């Protein structure tokens, strides 16, 4: 059994949708060529059967028993060969479909992970969801149809040659009839392409609307806006439905053309062949063969129109995929190196000493978040890490050594143990210590299956405070060189917050930790506090010292209370 997907999907050609599809085809050229070979042979075997059957009928007419047995044996051999090539063609078709689809999944997932916070700024949630739901399947189908599509062309050419050598008028009829039918279908492809693109765009917008409504449902109910947004969703869903009907209208005409046009050709070929048989120009066996050829041509000709449809959808889908793949991250890295040390943000003046538990308290929460983003290289900034400029370090190295854990992070579906131990190497004792440090032991104990319990999507079975504590467990188990926590206790009660603050200091003893918070319970247990106002350091020192000597700091952390 062959493993899918490949370990490295490679670097795609995203200059155009066609180039992306061609790049995909070249990446799996061996499997694609093998599949085309099997598909071509499968079609050819079927194309030869009418001729063999016609010869057998002629043998019956001539009462040639030996000849009949020979042609029967040949027909049996062709049947067995058809069965074998049909099985192999299907296997290769499935493999090529999966290879192209999985490769696209790898590319988009890798790109999404590399873009980080840039992706939601540039593309809507619905757009990304639609790529995963439909576009990837269409790209796989565009590779799959190449097998039967190319094989069908060879089959049509083969039948045309046989007909020309047998009867020049019939051969010429097929030779010119097939291209005319292809030309007749051509005008349907442009409106189909346009309507599919429009439907795809509306579907993405609707998915975004749905995601926004679900995410803000509690707020909408609180302000009485649930019905308003439900009505807006209903209106947009109707637009999507109408767009889908327009797409289906063109597709139904295309489907009808796949039946009507070959049917016309069958009728004409059979009629002319019958007139030749009546006139004695061809034997009855050849007339039967001509009819069977005409019927056989329905298959490859329908395959050609199916290929036009799937390749059109694949082209549209590839355009959506390369829209994601062409997005450049807002922040990029370099090729330098650093041994670590003091972490300093020059813009704000925040300096983090190695091995310390430092807190940043800002009068505006967004200032603390901006500092965390710059220190974690999620935003541009003049930041140094030891003697090195953070911008010169590779992004992978930065994110491996400096972890920013905020409340926007999510729990993923799967076993709780796996979602917490992202590195996959934590021992039971390390898990226990991290759970205790984050005051999350009770969460696990309440689950019937403990750490083996399955987490639902986004951890929705947990309350906001429980999710926050579990995210803290995950951050502690990651054990980075520098851990930056943004409001890690904002959703927990005061008792738990005090215990977390005390245990966090022990869990990160000797390691560089920065906590962005204005909670006095947390600030009182840090080694050093930096107060930021208007994005700049205004004062720093121990928590109690700042309470006594900085009125601005005291007003911020006590919320103006005496």
C-alpha positions in Angstrom: 0.0 0.0 0.0 1.4 3.4 -1.0 1.5 6.1 1.6 -0.2 9.4 1.0 0.5 12.3 1.1 4.1 12.9 0.2 6.4 14.1 3.0 7.2 17.3 1.1 4.6 18.8 -1.3 7.2 21.0 -2.9 7.1 24.6 -4.1 4.0 25.2 -6.3 3.8 27.3 -9.4 1.2 29.9 -8.5 1.6 32.2 -11.5 -1.8 31.2 -12.8 -4.5 28.5 -12.2 -3.4 26.6 -15.2 0.3 26.6 -14.2 -0.7 25.3 -10.7 -2.7 22.4 -12.2 0.2 21.6 -14.6 2.6 21.7 -11.6 0.4 19.3 -9.7 0.3 17.0 -12.7 4.1 17.0 -13.1 4.5 16.2 -9.3 2.6 13.0 -9.9 3.6 12.4 -13.5 4.6 8.7 -13.0 1.2 7.8 -11.5 -0.6 10.0 -14.0 1.1 8.4 -17.0 0.5 4.9 -15.6 -3.2 5.7 -15.1 -3.4 7.2 -18.6 -1.8 4.0 -20.0 -4.4 1.8 -18.2 -7.3 4.1 -19.2 -6.1 4.2 -22.9 -5.8 0.4 -23.0 -9.2 0.1 -21.3 -10.8 2.2 -24.0 -8.9 0.6 -26.8 -10.1 -2.9 -25.7 -13.7 -1.7 -25.8 -13.1 -0.1 -29.2 -11.9 -3.4 -30.7 -14.8 -5.4 -29.4 -17.4 -4.3 -32.0 -14.9 -5.3 -34.8 -14.4 -8.7 -33.2 -18.1 -9.2 -32.6 -18.8 -8.2 -36.3 -16.2 -10.8 -37.4 -17.9 -13.4 -35.3 -21.3 -12.6 -36.8 -19.7 -13.0 -40.3 -18.4 -16.4 -39.2 -21.9 -17.4 -38.2 -23.3 -16.2 -41.5 -20.6 -18.2 -43.4 -21.1 -21.2 -41.1 -17.4 -21.1 -40.3 -17.3 -22.9 -36.9 -13.5 -22.7 -36.5 -13.6 -19.0 -37.3 -16.4 -18.5 -34.8 -14.4 -20.2 -32.0 -11.3 -18.1 -32.8 -13.3 -14.8 -32.7 -15.1 -16.0 -29.5 -11.7 -16.7 -27.9 -10.4 -13.3 -28.9 -13.6 -11.7 -27.5 -13.1 -13.5 -24.2 -9.5 -12.4 -24.0 -10.5 -8.8 -24.7 -13.1 -9.1 -21.9 -10.6 -10.3 -19.4 -8.1 -7.6 -20.5 -10.9 -5.0 -20.1 -11.6 -6.2 -16.6 -8.0 -6.0 -15.6 -7.3 -2.6 -17.2 -10.6 -1.3 -15.8 -9.6 -2.2 -12.2 -6.1 -0.8 -12.6 -7.5 2.4 -14.2 -9.9 2.9 -11.3 -7.1 2.4 -8.8 -4.8 4.8 -10.5 -7.7 7.3 -10.8 -8.4 7.2 -7.1 -4.7 7.5 -6.3 -4.2 10.5 -8.6 -7.4 12.1 -7.1 -6.1 11.7 -3.6 -2.5 12.7 -4.4 -3.6 16.0 -6.0 -6.2 16.7 -3.2 -3.8 15.9 -0.3 -1.0 17.8 -1.9 -3.2 20.8 -2.1 -4.3 20.3 1.6 -0.6 20.2 2.6 0.2 23.4 0.7 -2.8 25.4 2.0 -2.2 24.1 5.6 1.5 24.9 5.4 0.7 28.4 4.0 -2.0 29.0 6.7 0.4 28.0 9.5 3.1 30.2 8.0 0.8 33.2 7.6 -0.5 33.1 11.1 -2.4 36.2 12.0 -2.0 37.5 8.4 -4.5 35.0 6.9 -7.6 36.2 8.7 -6.7 39.8 7.8 -6.5 39.0 4.1 -9.2 36.3 3.6 -12.5 35.7 5.3 -13.2 32.5 7.2 -15.7 31.4 4.7 -13.2 31.7 1.8 -10.8 29.4 3.7 -13.5 27.0 4.6 -14.8 26.8 1.0 -11.3 25.9 -0.2 -11.3 22.9 2.2 -14.8 21.9 1.5 -15.0 22.0 -2.3 -12.0 23.4 -4.1 -9.6 20.7 -3.0 -12.0 18.0 -4.3 -12.3 19.8 -7.7 -8.5 19.9 -8.1 -8.4 16.1 -7.4 -11.2 15.6 -9.9 -9.2 17.5 -12.6 -6.4 15.1 -12.2 -8.7 12.1 -12.2 -10.5 13.0 -15.4 -7.2 13.3 -17.3 -6.9 9.5 -17.3 -10.3 8.8 -19.0 -10.2 12.0 -21.0 -6.9 11.3 -22.8 -7.9 7.6 -23.2 -11.2 8.6 -24.7 -9.5 10.7 -27.3 -7.3 7.7 -28.3 -10.4 5.5 -28.4 -12.2 8.0 -30.7 -9.2 8.2 -33.0 -9.0 4.4 -33.1 -12.6 4.0 -34.0 -12.4 6.6 -36.6 -9.4 4.8 -38.3 -11.3 1.5 -38.2 -14.3 3.1 -39.8 -12.3 4.9 -42.4 -10.5 1.7 -43.4 -13.9 -0.1 -43.5 -16.1 2.6 -45.0 -14.6 5.9 -46.0 -17.9 7.9 -45.7 -18.7 6.6 -42.2 -15.1 7.2 -41.1 -15.2 10.8 -42.4 -18.6 11.3 -40.7 -17.2 10.3 -37.3 -13.9 12.2 -38.0 -15.8 15.5 -38.6 -18.8 14.8 -36.3 -16.9 14.5 -33.1 -15.1 17.9 -33.4 -18.4 19.5 -34.4 -20.0 18.2 -31.2 -17.1 19.4 -29.1 -17.4 22.9 -30.7 -21.2 22.8 -30.0 -20.5 22.2 -26.3 -17.8 24.9 -26.1 -20.2 27.9 -25.8 -21.6 26.4 -22.6 -18.2 26.4 -20.8 -17.7 30.1 -20.5 -21.1 30.9 -18.8 -20.6 27.7 -16.7 -17.1 29.0 -15.6 -18.5 32.4 -14.8 -21.5 31.1 -12.8 -19.4 28.6 -10.9 -17.1 31.4 -9.8 -20.0 33.6 -8.7 -21.6 30.7 -6.8 -18.3 29.9 -5.2 -17.8 33.5 -4.1 -21.3 33.8 -2.6 -20.8 30.4 -0.8 -17.6 31.7 0.8 -19.3 34.9 2.0 -22.2 32.9 3.4 -19.8 30.6 5.3 -18.2 33.7 6.8 -21.5 35.1 7.8 -22.4 31.8 9.5 -19.1 31.6 11.4 -19.6 35.2 12.6 -23.1 34.5 13.8 -22.2 31.3 15.6 -19.2 33.0 17.3 -21.2 35.9 18.4 -24.5 34.2 19.2 -24.4 34.9 22.9 -23.8 38.6 22.3 -26.5 38.8 19.6 -29.0 37.3 22.0 -28.0 39.7 24.7 -28.6 42.7 22.5 -31.7 41.3 20.7 -30.0 41.1 17.4 -30.4 37.4 16.8 -33.5 37.8 14.6 -31.9 40.6 12.5 -28.8 38.5 11.7 -30.9 35.4 11.1 -32.8 37.4 8.5 -29.6 38.6 6.8 -28.3 35.0 6.7 -31.6 33.9 5.2 -31.3 36.6 2.4 -27.7 35.6 1.6 -28.6 31.9 1.6 -31.3 32.6 -1.0 -28.7 34.4 -3.1 -26.5 31.4 -2.9 -29.4 29.1 -3.8 -30.3 31.2 -6.8 -26.7 31.2 -7.9 -26.6 27.4 -7.5 -29.7 27.1 -9.6 -28.1 29.1 -12.4 -25.0 26.9 -12.3 -27.3 23.8 -12.4 -29.1 25.2 -15.4 -25.9 25.3 -17.4 -24.8 21.9 -16.1 -28.2 20.4 -17.0 -27.8 21.7 -20.6 -24.3 20.3 -20.7 -25.5 17.0 -19.4 -28.3 16.9 -22.0 -25.8 17.7 -24.7 -23.8 14.6 -23.6 -26.8 12.5 -24.5 -28.4 14.3 -27.5 -25.3 15.0 -29.6 -23.9 11.5 -29.5 -27.4 10.2 -30.0 -27.6 12.2 -33.2 -24.3 10.8 -34.4 -25.4 7.3 -33.6 -28.6 7.7 -35.6 -26.8 9.1 -38.6 -24.0 6.5 -38.6 -26.5 3.7 -38.1 -28.8 5.0 -40.8 -26.0 5.4 -43.4 -24.5 2.0 -42.4 -27.9 0.3 -42.8 -28.3 1.8 -46.3 -24.9 0.4 -47.2 -25.9 -3.0 -45.9 -29.2 -3.0 -47.9 -27.2 -2.0 -51.0 -24.9 -4.9 -50.4 -21.8 -2.6 -50.0 -21.0 -4.0 -46.5 -21.9 -7.3 -44.9 -24.3 -7.6 -42.0 -21.5 -8.2 -39.5 -20.0 -4.9 -40.4 -23.4 -3.2 -40.0 -23.7 -4.6 -36.5 -20.1 -3.4 -35.8 -20.9 0.1 -37.1 -24.0 0.3 -34.8 -21.9 -0.9 -31.8 -19.2 1.6 -32.7 -21.8 4.4 -32.7 -23.2 3.3 -29.4 -19.6 2.9 -28.0 -18.8 6.4 -29.0 -21.3 7.7 -26.4 -18.9 6.8 -23.6 -15.7 8.6 -24.8 -17.7 11.6 -26.1 -19.5 11.9 -22.7 -16.2 11.6 -21.0 -14.9 14.5 -23.1 -17.7 16.8 -22.1 -17.3 15.6 -18.5 -13.6 16.5 -18.8 -14.5 20.0 -20.0 -16.8 20.4 -16.9 -14.3 19.0 -14.4 -11.3 20.9 -15.8 -13.4 24.1 -15.7 -14.2 23.5 -12.1 -10.6 22.6 -11.4 -9.4 25.8 -13.0 -11.8 27.9 -10.8 -10.7 26.0 -7.7 -7.0 26.4 -8.5 -7.6 30.2 -8.8 -9.0 30.1 -5.2 -6.1 28.0 -3.9 -3.4 30.2 -5.4 -5.1 33.3 -3.9 -4.2 31.8 -0.5 -0.8 30.5 -1.6 0.1 33.9 -3.1 -0.4 35.8 0.2 2.8 37.1 1.6 3.2 37.1 5.4 3.3 40.5 7.0 6.4 39.5 9.0 9.3 37.5 7.6 12.5 36.2 9.1 16.1 36.0 8.1 19.0 33.6 8.2 20.8 34.9 11.3 21.4 33.2 14.6 21.3 34.1 18.3 22.3 32.5 21.6 19.6 34.4 23.4 19.8 36.8 26.3 18.0 40.0 27.0 14.8 40.5 25.0 14.2 44.2 24.3 11.5 46.1 22.4 13.1 49.4 21.4 9.8 51.1 20.6 8.3 50.7 24.0 11.5 50.4 26.0 10.3 47.1 27.5 13.4 45.0 28.5 13.0 41.4 29.6 15.9 39.9 31.6 16.7 36.3 31.0 15.5 33.9 33.7 13.1 36.4 35.2 9.3 36.5 35.7 8.4 39.9 34.4 5.1 41.6 34.0 3.9 44.3 31.7 1.0 46.4 32.9 -0.4 48.8 30.4 -3.1 51.5 30.9 -4.5 50.4 27.5 -4.7 46.5 27.0 -4.0 46.9 23.3 -0.6 48.4 24.1 0.4 45.2 26.0 -0.9 43.0 23.2 1.1 45.1 20.6 4.3 44.6 22.7 3.7 40.9 23.0 3.2 40.7 19.2 6.5 42.5 18.5 8.4 40.4 21.0 7.0 37.2 19.5 7.7 38.5 15.9 4.0 38.5 15.0 4.3 42.2 14.1 7.1 44.4 12.8 9.3 46.1 15.4 12.8 46.9 16.4 13.4 44.0 18.8 16.7 42.5 19.9 17.3 39.0 21.3 20.6 39.1 23.0 23.0 40.7 20.5 20.9 39.8 17.5 18.1 41.7 15.8 15.0 39.5 16.1 14.1 40.3 12.4 17.3 38.5 11.2 16.4 35.2 12.8 14.4 32.5 10.9 10.7 32.6 11.8 10.7 28.9 12.7 13.5 29.5 15.2 11.8 32.6 16.7 8.5 30.8 17.2 10.3 27.7 18.6 12.2 29.8 21.2 9.6 32.5 21.9 6.0 31.4 22.5 3.2 34.0 22.7 0.1 32.4 24.4 -3.0 34.6 24.3 -6.7 34.1 24.7 -7.2 33.9 21.0 -5.6 30.4 20.9 -8.0 27.5 20.6 -8.3 24.0 21.8 -8.5 21.5 18.9 -10.6 18.4 18.5 -9.0 15.2 19.7 -7.8 13.5 22.9 -7.2 16.0 25.7 -3.7 14.6 26.4 -2.7 15.1 22.7 -4.1 18.7 22.6 -2.2 19.7 25.7 1.1 17.9 24.9 1.7 19.5 21.6 5.4 18.3 21.5 4.3 14.7 22.2 7.0 13.9 24.6 5.7 15.0 28.0 5.7 12.4 30.8 2.8 11.8 33.1 4.7 13.6 35.8 5.2 16.6 33.6 1.6 16.6 32.7 0.6 16.5 36.4 2.9 19.4 37.3 1.6 21.5 34.4 -2.0 20.8 35.4 -1.3 21.7 39.0 0.5 24.9 38.0 -2.4 26.0 36.0 -5.0 24.9 38.6 -6.5 22.6 36.0 -6.3 19.3 37.8 -10.0 19.5 38.8 -11.0 19.9 35.1 -9.3 16.6 34.2 -10.6 14.8 37.3 -14.1 15.7 36.4 -13.8 14.0 33.0 -14.8 10.3 33.1 -11.9 9.4 30.8 -9.5 11.9 32.3 -6.7 13.0 29.9 -8.0 10.4 27.3 -11.3 12.3 27.0 -12.1 13.6 23.6 -12.2 17.4 23.2 -15.0 18.7 21.1 -14.5 21.4 18.4 -12.8 24.5 20.0 -13.2 22.9 23.4 -16.8 24.1 23.6 -17.6 21.7 26.4 -15.4 23.7 28.7 -16.2 27.1 30.2 -14.2 30.2 29.4 -12.2 29.9 32.6 -11.5 26.2 32.0 -10.4 26.8 28.5 -8.0 29.5 29.7 -6.5 27.2 32.3 -6.1 24.4 29.7 -4.4 26.8 27.3 -2.0 27.7 30.1 -1.2 24.0 30.6 -0.4 23.7 26.9 1.9 26.7 27.1 3.7 25.3 30.1 4.2 21.9 28.5 5.6 23.5 25.4 8.4 24.8 27.7 9.8 27.5 25.4 13.0 29.5 26.1 10.8 32.6 26.4 7.1 32.4 27.4 4.9 35.4 26.9 1.4 35.1 28.4 -1.3 37.6 27.6 -3.9 38.0 30.3 -3.6 34.3 31.3 -6.1 34.6 34.3 -8.7 37.1 33.0 -11.5 34.5 33.1 -10.8 32.7 36.4 -11.9 33.5 39.9 -9.7 35.4 42.3 -8.9 32.3 44.4 -7.7 30.3 41.3 -5.9 33.4 40.0 -3.8 33.8 43.2 -2.9 30.1 43.1 -1.9 30.3 39.4 0.2 33.3 40.1 2.1 31.6 42.9 2.5 28.3 41.0 3.5 29.9 37.7 6.6 31.4 39.4 7.6 28.0 40.6 6.9 26.3 37.3 8.9 28.8 35.3 11.7 29.2 37.8 15.0 30.2 36.1 13.2 30.6 32.7 12.3 33.8 30.9 8.6 34.6 31.4 6.6 37.7 30.5 3.0 38.2 31.7 0.9 40.9 30.2 -1.7 41.7 32.9 -3.1 44.3 35.2 -4.1 41.8 37.9 -2.7 42.8 41.3 -2.7 39.1 42.4 -0.4 38.2 39.5 1.7 41.4 39.6 2.5 40.9 43.3 4.2 37.6 42.6 6.5 38.7 39.7 10.1 39.6 39.9 9.8 42.8 38.0 6.9 45.0 36.8 7.0 47.3 33.8 4.3 49.9 33.6 3.4 51.1 30.0 1.4 54.2 29.2 0.6 55.3 25.7 2.8 52.5 24.4 6.0 53.6 26.3 7.6 52.5 29.5 6.6 55.0 32.2 7.8 53.2 35.3 9.2 49.9 36.5 10.1 48.1 39.7 8.4 45.8 42.2 4.7 45.8 42.3 4.4 47.3 45.8 7.1 49.9 45.0 5.1 51.1 42.0 1.9 51.2 44.0 3.5 53.6 46.4 5.5 55.7 43.8 3.5 55.7 40.6 0.0 57.1 40.8 -0.7 56.2 37.2 0.3 52.6 37.8 -1.8 52.4 41.0 -4.8 53.8 39.2 -4.5 51.2 36.4 -4.1 48.1 38.5 -6.6 49.1 41.2 -9.1 50.3 38.7 -9.2 53.7 40.5 -10.3 52.1 43.8 -8.8 53.4 47.1 
